[in-house]
Amino acid sequence: MPFRPIIPQDELRKALSPDDLETYGTDYQASRGGHFATEPRPVPGTPKQDRES
């Protein structure tokens, strides 16, 4: 049985659309010991909650 060829990660990412990259993206978290789904990141300049004056 022959070995499977190694496919570089860059080549795999090229095949995904930007929406798929966002959906299936992972971040490496050393404290948790592996790759886990990305959490939504805050957008700079937007308040965390609405303030009532």
FENNOR-V751122 format. One record per backbone hydrogen bond with DSSP energy under -0.5 kcal/mol. NH is the residue of the N-H (numbers start at 1). CO is the residue of the C=O. If there is no record, write none. Layout:
[[NH | CO] [NH | CO]]
//
This chain:
[[8 | 6] [12 | 8] [13 | 9] [14 | 10] [15 | 11] [15 | 12] [16 | 13] [21 | 17] [22 | 18] [23 | 19] [24 | 20] [25 | 21] [27 | 36] [29 | 27] [29 | 34] [30 | 28] [32 | 29] [33 | 29] [34 | 29] [36 | 27] [38 | 25] [44 | 42] [46 | 43] [53 | 51]]
//
